[in-house]
Amino acid sequence: MEIVPGKIITEIRQYFYREEADEDYTYSVTTRVPQSFPRGRLCYRLEQSYSLGPLVVNTEAVLRTKTSLKNNRTLFTDDNGYQMMKRPSRTFVNDTVARNYYPMVRMAYIEDESSRLVLLSERAHGASSQSEGELEVMLHRRLWNNQEWTLSYNLTLNDSSVVRPVLWMTLGSLAATSSLYQREALELQHRPVVMPIDRSPIRPVVLPDNLHLLTLSVPGWVYNSNHTLHLRNIETGSTQPDYDRVLLRIMHLYEKGEDPVLSQPSTINMKEVLQGMGEVRALEERSLTGTWDIADLQRWKWKASEDPGRGVSRSSVGVRGEFNVTISPKEIRTFFVYFKLK
């Protein structure tokens, strides 16, 4: 183990060898501990990066974190990087351990009545809670399966690669972690890239803390409301990008009831938010993919026990120069933004 102190962070480097006489390590764990945290921060985090592999055949590398939390072997994972799912522990006749592993796209946590342990990842893993107060993440595996019962299906995971995943670990109260982990998951997956720009600074695009800018791009073609003609133009390569129009997609990060403040609908004025890019002259709401004008869609309707939009006024974008947009919890809305020509 090696401890490297620094002015900003302190690194704790741990190396693990397969044999005592080995010169090269098989596993390594690097923990980064900040020397100071911003004032007023509700809870803090640790960053751990790993180097694993090449593994021996029929080996699984698992990170197991033990706590005193009374979670009843229940964990929560984001099945699709969008919605948190409750994963209670279940007992089976066969393969109980494997069948209690669940996909963790970017986040997993365990909790009790007062505290929560959160693990954030920049890549997908399998996660489980096999014992009380434990949260484990499978970081790497190398398996060989050549059994007859596989019915000629190739179940071999003979992966000899070296993986270097990164995890952020946060431990705090339920209220503190609820307001932080959605935003921190995005910060880990979309780390900023610092580049020198030889031009005067422009006003940045700033959104409320509960909103995330998923897409801000210039489409490489001109959309046609006729879907058949739209596909034909793309296939023939006869379309040209429209640089006066930007495809913008905004997502609400929080679920309803997840946080008393951040789970509320958020209203923004697109003209004010995007004024650093230019003067917005028109705003047109599209379908999620951007292909269709939302006014032309004929939505299916069905009865539900609770209307998720009850009590929330949905903004009518594109009507009489309306630029105010309301995003409800876990809602994703897509727009075409038209700028004035200079």
N, C-alpha and C positions, 0 to 999 in steps of 0.2 A: 504494500500500500504506500502511496505517495501523496503528500499534502503540499499543494502549491498555493501559497497565499498571494493575493493581489489586492490592488487598490479598489477594484470594482467588485470582483468575485473571488472566492476561494475554491479551488478545484481539489476534490478528493478522488484520486485515481487508484482503482483496485484492479489487480491483474490475477487471473486464475490460469493455472497450467494443468494439462492433462497428466503429465508425469513429472516427477521431481527433477529429472535430468533435462527436460525440454528447455530449449532456448527461447522459443516463441510461445507467447500465451495463446490460449484457446478462447478465453472470454475476458472482457474488460468492462468495467463500469466506471463512468466518470460522473461524479455528482458536483454540480455547481451551486454554491451557496452565495447569494449576494451579501456584500458587506453591510449594506443598508437598504432599507425599503422606503418607498415614498410615504410621507406622512399621511395619516388618515386612511391608509389601506386597511380593509377589513380583515384580510388574512393573507398569508404569504405562500410562496410556492418554491419548490425545489425542482431543478432540472437534472435529469439523468439521461445520459447517452450511453449506448451499449455497442460493443463489437462482439459478434457471435459467429463462430464458424471458422473453417468448415467443420461440421459436426460429424461425429461417428455415426454410422448407420444405426437406425432405431434409437434415436436420441431426440428428446424434446427439451428445449431450453425455456424455462418458465420463471417469471418474476413473481414471487409470492410476498405480499405485504401483510403482516399480522398487526392487528390493532385490538383494543379492548371494546370496540363497538359491538353492541348487541343487535346485529342485523338479521338474525335468524336465517343465516346463509342465503340471504336475498340480495341481489344486486340489480343495478339499473344500467342498461347499455343503450346506445343510439343504434338501432338496427339498420338504419339507412342514412345516418349522418344528419337526420332531420328531426326525428321524434324519439323521445326517451321511452323505453319499454321496461316494465317491471319483470324481473326474472327470478321467481321463487324457486328454491331448490326442490327437486323431485327425486324420488327413489324408484329405480327400475330393477327388473330381474337381471338384466345384462347391461353392461356399458353405462353404468350410472355416472361415472366421472366424465366420460366423453359427451354424454347427452345433457349434461349440465353446463357445457361450454356454449357461449353465445357470441355472435359477432359484435365486435366493438369497432365501429368505423372511426370514431375520433374521441369517444368519451365513455367512461364507465365509472360508477361510484357505488359505495355502500354507505349506509347511514343507520342511525338509531333515532331516538326521540330528540336528541339535542345536537349531534355532530354528524359530519359527513366527510368521507375521504374520497377525493376525486382524482382520477388518473386521466390525463389528456394525451393524445397521441397524434402524430402527423401521418400515420398510416394505419391500415386496418389490422386488427389482431383478433384472437379469440380470448374471451375473458370468462371467469367463473369465480364463484365463492363456494369452495368445497367444505370449509369449516367456519365456525362462528367467528366473526370479526376478521375474516381473511378475504383478500381480493388478489387474484392471481391473473396474470396476463401471459399468454404464450407468445414468446418473442421469435422463436425459430424452431423448426423441426426438420428431421431427415429420417424418413421411414422407408422400409422395404416390405412390400406386401405381394407375395406370390402364392397365395392360397387358392385352392380349387374352388372354394365357395364364392369367390369373387365373380364367377360366371363370365370370365373373359374380360371383365372391366379392369382397366389399369388404375389401381389405387395406389401406385407407388409414388412417393414424394421424395425421391432420391436427390435432394437438393444439396449440392456441395458448395453453395455460395456463402459469402460472408455478408451478413446484414448488419446495419448500423441504425437501429431505431432510436427515437428520442421520446421520452415521456416527461410530462410535467405533473408534479404531485402537489395537491393542495389539501390541507386539513383545516376545517373551520366549522363554524356554526351553520345551520341550515340556511338561515337568512343571508349570511355573508357569501357562501358558496353559490347560492342560487343566482345572485346578482353578478357573479364573476365568471362562472365556468363557460357560459355560452360565448362570451366575448374572447376569453382566453383561448378557447379551442380554435377560433378563427385566427388569432394572433400566431398560434403555433403552426397552423397549416399554411398561412399566407404571411410568411415573414417578410418585412419590408426590404426592398433592394435600394441601396443608396447609390445614386449615380450623379456625376457632375453634369450640370446643364448650363450651357453658355447662353443664358437669356435672363431677362428680368423675372423675378419671382411672380407667380400668379396666385390668385386666391384659391385655396384648396376647396375641394368638395367635402363638406362636413355634414354628417348626419347625426341624429340622436343616438344615444347609446344602445337603444334596443332595435336599431335598424342596421342592415348590412347591404352594401352595394355589391350585388352578385355579378352584374355584367354592365360594362360601359364600353361599347365598341361601335365601330362603323361597319354595318353589314356589307358583305362583299357583293351584294346584288340588290336589285330593286324588286321589292315584293310585288306580286301580282295577286289580286284578290281571287282570280281564277286559279284554282290549285293546279289544274292540268297544265295551263300555260306557264305557271310558276316553275313547275318541275321541268318543263320542256326548255325554258330559257336557261335554267341551271345546267342541264345536260349538254346543250349546244354551246355553252360558254359565251352567250351573246349579251350577258348582263354586265353592267358596270356599277361600281360602288357609288353611292350617293354620299358625298362628304358633308353635305349640309344636314344630314339626319343621323342621329345617334340612337342605337339600341340600348335601352337602360332597363335593368331588372333589379328590383328592390325586394328584400326579404325581411320579415319581422323575426327576430331571433328567438323570442320567448313564447312559451305556451300559455294558454289562459290559466290564471291562478298560480303560475310558477313564481312570480315575484309581485308584491303589491303595487310597485311603481312601474317596473319595466315591462310587465305583462299588459299594460294598458295600450289601447290603440294610439298610434302616433300620426300626427298630421304635419306635413311639411309643404312648403311652397317651392315648387320645382324651379320657378324663375329665380328665386333668391338663392337656392342651394347651388344652382349651376351657373351663376353669373360670372364666376371666374373663368368659365370656358367660352362665354359669349352671351349674347342676348337671345333668350328663348322667345320665339314668336308663336309656336304652337306645340301642343302636347296631345298625343294620340295613344290611347290605351289599346294594347294588343293582347292576343292570347298568350299563354305561358311561353310558347316557343317563338312568339313574334310573328307567326305566319298569317294570322287572321286578325281582322279588325274585331274587337270585342263586341261592337254593336251588331255585327252580322252573325254572331254565334247564337244558337238556339240550345240553351242549357237544359239538360234533363233535371226534372224536379221530383223529389220524393219527400215523404213525410218523415220527420225525425222527432225524437222525444224532446230534443232541445235544439233550438235554432242558434247556431254559433254566431250569427250576425245580428241577433236581437239586441236592440239598444245601441247599435253602432251604425252611424250614418255613413254610407259608402259614397265617396266623392264621385261626381260625374265629370270625368276628365274630358276635355275637348269640347265642352258645351259652353258657348258664349265666353271663350277665353279663360276658362277656369284652370288655374295652375295649382290649386291646393289638392293634395293627395293624402288620403287616410289609409294607413296600413294596419290591419287588425292582427291579433296574435297568430303567429305561424302562417301568415298570408304572404304570398309571393305575387307581385304585380309587375307586368312588363309594359314598357312604353316606347313609342317613337318620339324623340325630342327633335324638333326642327329649330335651327338657329337662323338668325337673320344674316344675310350676306353682307360681308364687309366691303 
